[in-house]
Amino acid sequence: GAIGEREDISLGHEVVGVVDSVGDQVELFEPGDRVAVGAITPDWGSVAAQDDHPSQSGQALGGWKFANVKDGTFAEFVHVNEADANLAHIPEGVSDEAAAYCCDMLSTGFMAAENARIPMGGTVAVFAQGPVGLMATAGARLLGAGRIIAVESVAKRQELARTYGADEVVDFTEVDVVERILELTDGEGV
């Protein structure tokens, strides 16, 4: 089905839980394991996944299965396709709350930084510093960005942006963002 095709589908696309049972082809997980499941659970053999676009597995956004093409995760039990590739063990000492953050916000932000192909030492602007934007900022820093410009108007998010690696914060309610970025980069942009 396509996005929005089903009206009776349950919501939710982030999973932290305990494995109840496994299929006969699952080798890396067993009942009782604490696991996290990413929001994107592609069919890894699909052409899109093999071509480095797992979120497009089988169709546009086909790798996003929960609450899209199959029932979501706001349920007592969920089925995870290709479990060995789409589950992750949660290490001892990592809380469920921290692990859940990795299921979408962290992975989406990091993937955004990777997809941007930021050159080492390059300058990048990350627009909006909500949970995903903050992780894109952190991901850009981890990938070697030399200068990170965060675009954000909320004071707490501006502070968090600096904590997660932003060198400059531009408030779009106070200045023209494009003009300010060009000024900060001597006319080069990002």
Secondary structure, DSSP 8 states (H G I E B T S, - for coil): --TT--SS------EEEE-----TT--S--TT-EEEE-S----TTSHHHHTT-GGGTTSTTTT--BTTTB--SSSS----TTHHHHEEE--TT--HHHHHHIIIIIHHHHHHHHHTT--TT-EEEEE--SHHHHHHHHHHHHTT-SEEEEE---HHHHHHHHHTT-SEEE-TTTS-HHHHHHHHTTT---
